Amino acid sequence: MVSLDADVTRAGVRRVLWATLGLNLAVSAGKVLVGLASGSLAMVADGYHSLVDGSNNVLGLVVAAFAFAPPDRGHPYGHRKFETAATAVIGTALLGLAYHVVEGALARVSVPALPEIGPLNWAVMAATMAVNLFVTSYEDREGRRLRSEFLIADATHTRADLLVSLGVVASFAAAQAGLLWADPLAAVAIAAVIATQAVRILVSAFHVLTDRAAIDPERIAALATAVPDVKEVRDVRTRGRGDAVHVDLTAHVEGSLTLHEAHAIADRIEAALVQAHPEIVDVVVHVEPAEESRGSRSRATPSPR
């Protein structure tokens, strides 16, 4: 996979977010206005869901201004976790939305009423589902191309919107059949879908923020050990996001090697790891003499990278 320049990535993410922001605002306005006019609780909830999508796009635009900035004195490992933090905000917002949708559904149960479903309801839902299909495909494709965790998470969110919209359409048919419970039931189903997506996003962000291992240590050790002149590899640690992984390890080499030779081995280890895993952005190799070489008369000084 070819690495993308940070400026190219940032510009690409911003372009995608501006485009999807406009679409989400239009979709939200259509569903909320028509839902309120017809008394459809499910449609209004779906509209607010789309409004949350729009707010996430705004958040993403703000994050994109910082997440791809180069490392500095205050953030020597870079700023990519700004983006991870933003995905956690998305998950939290979704959980809050799910709660409010359930709250509204329970209120409707206490005061039953049938929404007045007309041709405009059906037309708006058809149009918004077509928009959501486009946005999901567009964000997911661009997120993978740009290696943006935020865009991929937002595409997952938008994909949930399609399920929500199908539930709204089903509630329309049930309401026209005179089923009073259909509208609040659809709202509860919407809340369940939203909550499920929220938990998945939050768990993913949690793993990154708590430095869960990003790549199997045994895989890293095998790749490093395959490098010529490496006797053993220990203390492998990985952390980071799916598109920005940091690795550090200890490589044991022949103790009689010169400092220059040991440093060259560290370079080869780094190259082998990055070739196998392009998502790796930083490798620190601690070079130490192998056990059988520790008593040698000449040995290389450990050389961190």
SEGUFI-616496 format. One record per residue (C-alpha): residue number from 1; residue in three letters; z negated, x negated, y negated. Coordinates in steps of 0.02 Angstrom, whole numbers. Each point is the difference from the previous one (the first is absolute). Layout:
# SEGUFI-616496
  pos  code       w       u       v
  NUM   ALA       Z       X       Y
...
***
This chain:
# SEGUFI-616496
  pos  code       w       u       v
    1   MET       0       0       0
    2   VAL      47     -67    -171
    3   SER    -145     -19    -123
    4   LEU      20      96    -161
    5   ASP     -40     -72    -169
    6   ALA    -156      80     -76
    7   ASP      94      53    -157
    8   VAL     137      82     105
    9   THR    -131      91     104
   10   ARG     -97      59    -152
   11   ALA     158      65     -86
   12   GLY      55      88     159
   13   VAL    -168      86      26
   14   ARG      -2      59    -181
   15   ARG     176      70      15
   16   VAL     -46      99     155
   17   LEU    -161      65     -77
   18   TRP      83      59    -161
   19   ALA     133      93     100
   20   THR    -125      85     116
   21   LEU    -118      41    -144
   22   GLY     133     107     -83
   23   LEU      41      89     162
   24   ASN    -183      31      42
   25   LEU     -38      74    -171
   26   ALA     149     117      12
   27   VAL     -48      55     176
   28   SER    -182      27     -49
   29   ALA      42     105    -152
   30   GLY     117     111      99
   31   LYS    -123      36     140
   32   VAL    -152      27    -111
   33   LEU      89     117    -121
   34   VAL      84     105     134
   35   GLY    -156      -2     108
   36   LEU    -110      64    -141
   37   ALA     126     135     -45
   38   SER       9      62     180
   39   GLY    -184     -23      44
   40   SER      38    -122     142
   41   LEU    -153    -110      26
   42   ALA      93    -112     123
   43   MET     143     -30    -121
   44   VAL    -116     -42    -144
   45   ALA     -96    -121     112
   46   ASP     163     -81      50
   47   GLY      47     -15    -182
   48   TYR    -162     -89     -43
   49   HIS      31    -113     148
   50   SER     164     -51     -79
   51   LEU     -90     -27    -166
   52   VAL    -115    -123      90
   53   ASP     158     -88      58
   54   GLY      50     -18    -182
   55   SER    -169     -71     -49
   56   ASN      15    -126     142
   57   ASN     168     -54     -70
   58   VAL     -80     -29    -170
   59   LEU    -138     -99      84
   60   GLY     129    -100      94
   61   LEU      91     -43    -161
   62   VAL    -160     -67     -73
   63   VAL     -40     -97     159
   64   ALA     175     -75       9
   65   ALA     -34     -84    -167
   66   PHE    -144     -98      79
   67   ALA      19      -7     190
   68   PHE     148    -120       0
   69   ALA     -67    -118    -133
   70   PRO     -11    -181      61
   71   PRO    -168     -77      47
   72   ASP    -108     -54    -146
   73   ARG    -172     -76     -28
   74   GLY     -88     167      19
   75   HIS     102      54     152
   76   PRO      52    -159      93
   77   TYR      62     101     150
   78   GLY     111     109    -108
   79   HIS     -15     182     -51
   80   ARG      75      91     149
   81   LYS    -163      89      42
   82   PHE      22      99    -162
   83   GLU     134      93      97
   84   THR    -114      24     150
   85   ALA    -134      70    -115
   86   ALA     128     123     -67
   87   THR      37      64     175
   88   ALA    -187      31      19
   89   VAL       5     104    -159
   90   ILE     144     101      75
   91   GLY    -103      34     155
   92   THR    -152      51    -101
   93   ALA     104     117    -108
   94   LEU      72      81     156
   95   LEU    -173      33      71
   96   GLY     -52      82    -164
   97   LEU     156     108       3
   98   ALA     -34      55     178
   99   TYR    -175      56     -50
  100   HIS      64     103    -147
  101   VAL     135      83     105
  102   VAL    -129      55     129
  103   GLU    -113      62    -139
  104   GLY     140     108     -69
  105   ALA      43      68     172
  106   LEU    -180      54      29
  107   ALA      -1      89    -168
  108   ARG     158      96      49
  109   VAL     -81      55     164
  110   SER    -141      81     -96
  111   VAL     125      96    -108
  112   PRO     154      34     110
  113   ALA     168      24     -86
  114   LEU     182     -15      50
  115   PRO     110    -115    -105
  116   GLU     162      76     -67
  117   ILE     133    -106      82
  118   GLY     175      13     -73
  119   PRO     167     -94       4
  120   LEU     -62    -124    -132
  121   ASN    -143     -56     114
  122   TRP     121     -37     141
  123   ALA     124     -89    -115
  124   VAL    -132    -111     -79
  125   MET     -72     -51     169
  126   ALA     173     -41      69
  127   ALA      39    -108    -151
  128   THR    -167     -91       5
  129   MET      16     -37     186
  130   ALA     171     -77     -32
  131   VAL     -75    -107    -139
  132   ASN    -144     -54     113
  133   LEU     120     -52     138
  134   PHE      94    -108    -124
  135   VAL    -158     -77     -75
  136   THR     -74     -39     171
  137   SER     156     -88      60
  138   TYR      26     -91    -166
  139   GLU    -179     -62     -18
  140   ASP     -17     -52     182
  141   ARG     165     -95      -1
  142   GLU     -36     -87    -165
  143   GLY    -181     -33      49
  144   ARG      54     -94     155
  145   ARG     137     -92     -91
  146   LEU    -117     -51    -141
  147   ARG    -146     -22     121
  148   SER    -107     114    -108
  149   GLU    -154      75      85
  150   PHE     -20     122    -143
  151   LEU     175      75      18
  152   ILE     -18      15     189
  153   ALA    -169      88     -20
  154   ASP      73     118    -130
  155   ALA     147      37     114
  156   THR    -125      47     136
  157   HIS     -85     115    -123
  158   THR     165      82     -48
  159   ARG      42      22     184
  160   ALA    -160     102      15
  161   ASP      68     109    -141
  162   LEU     141      56     114
  163   LEU    -125      65     128
  164   VAL     -95      85    -140
  165   SER     158      83     -63
  166   LEU      43      63     173
  167   GLY    -173      79       7
  168   VAL      32      84    -167
  169   VAL     166      71      61
  170   ALA     -86      67     156
  171   SER    -131      83    -110
  172   PHE     138      86     -98
  173   ALA      70      79     157
  174   ALA    -173      54      57
  175   ALA     -42      73    -170
  176   GLN     159     103       0
  177   ALA     -54      64     170
  178   GLY    -162      61     -81
  179   LEU    -120    -128      75
  180   LEU    -142     -23    -125
  181   TRP     -72    -153      87
  182   ALA     164     -99      -1
  183   ASP     -11     -71    -176
  184   PRO    -178     -69      11
  185   LEU      31     -61     179
  186   ALA     154     -96     -59
  187   ALA    -106     -76    -138
  188   VAL    -128     -62     127
  189   ALA     139     -73     108
  190   ILE      66     -90    -154
  191   ALA    -172     -72     -31
  192   ALA     -11     -64     179
  193   VAL     166     -91     -15
  194   ILE     -49     -75    -168
  195   ALA    -169     -59      67
  196   THR      79     -82     152
  197   GLN     121     -99    -107
  198   ALA    -142     -48    -117
  199   VAL    -105     -71     141
  200   ARG     144    -104      67
  201   ILE      35     -74    -171
  202   LEU    -184     -35     -33
  203   VAL     -25     -85     169
  204   SER     151    -112     -31
  205   ALA     -64     -49    -173
  206   PHE    -175     -27      69
  207   HIS      64    -126     129
  208   VAL      85    -102    -136
  209   LEU    -145       5    -123
  210   THR    -124     -53     135
  211   ASP     111    -145      57
  212   ARG      37      64     174
  213   ALA     107    -121     101
  214   ALA     181      29     -50
  215   ILE      82     -92     146
  216   ASP     -65     -32     176
  217   PRO     -88    -171      -6
  218   GLU      65     -42     174
  219   ARG     177      24     -62
  220   ILE     -30    -119    -146
  221   ALA     -85    -128     113
  222   ALA     145       3     124
  223   LEU     128     -29    -138
  224   ALA     -99    -143     -76
  225   THR     -37     -82     168
  226   ALA     187      -1      39
  227   VAL      28    -118    -147
  228   PRO      26    -179      64
  229   ASP    -153    -114      -8
  230   VAL    -124     144     -15
  231   LYS    -132     -20     135
  232   GLU    -103     157     -32
  233   VAL     -22     139    -127
  234   ARG    -166      81     -43
  235   ASP     -83     111    -128
  236   VAL     153     106     -37
  237   ARG     -31     129    -136
  238   THR     120     123     -81
  239   ARG     -22     131    -135
  240   GLY     101      99    -126
  241   ARG     126     141      -9
  242   GLY     146      31     114
  243   ASP     118     -85    -122
  244   ALA    -117    -137     -66
  245   VAL    -100     -89     137
  246   HIS    -110    -153     -26
  247   VAL     -34    -118     147
  248   ASP    -117    -145      26
  249   LEU     -30    -102     157
  250   THR     -60    -168      67
  251   ALA     128    -109      90
  252   HIS     -59    -144     109
  253   VAL     120    -149       9
  254   GLU      -1    -179      64
  255   GLY    -134     -95     -97
  256   SER     107    -156     -20
  257   LEU     127      90    -109
  258   THR      14     -51    -182
  259   LEU     -42     120    -139
  260   HIS     185      19     -37
  261   GLU      40      42     181
  262   ALA    -142     128      11
  263   HIS      59      80    -161
  264   ALA     177      15      70
  265   ILE     -69      91     153
  266   ALA     -90     122    -114
  267   ASP     166      32     -88
  268   ARG      86      36     166
  269   ILE    -137     121      51
  270   GLU      19      94    -163
  271   ALA     189       8      19
  272   ALA     -14      63     180
  273   LEU    -121     139     -48
  274   VAL     101      60    -149
  275   GLN     161      -2     101
  276   ALA     -78     110     134
  277   HIS     -93     111    -124
  278   PRO      87      12    -170
  279   GLU    -143     109     -62
  280   ILE    -110    -156      -7
  281   VAL     -16     -59    -181
  282   ASP    -129    -138      17
  283   VAL     -53    -119     139
  284   VAL    -148    -120      -7
  285   VAL      -1    -129     140
  286   HIS    -157    -105      27
  287   VAL      51    -155      98
  288   GLU    -132     -83     110
  289   PRO       7    -135     135
  290   ALA       5      64     179
  291   GLU    -158     -22     103
  292   GLU      69    -143     103
  293   SER      51     -90    -160
  294   ARG    -163      11     -96
  295   GLY     -55    -172      59
  296   SER     164     -84     -44
  297   ARG      -3    -148    -119
  298   SER     124      80    -119
  299   ARG       8     184     -36
  300   ALA      77     117    -129
  301   THR    -104      74    -138
  302   PRO      -4     191       9
  303   SER     134      68    -115
  304   PRO     -15     178     -63
  305   ARG     155      91     -56
***
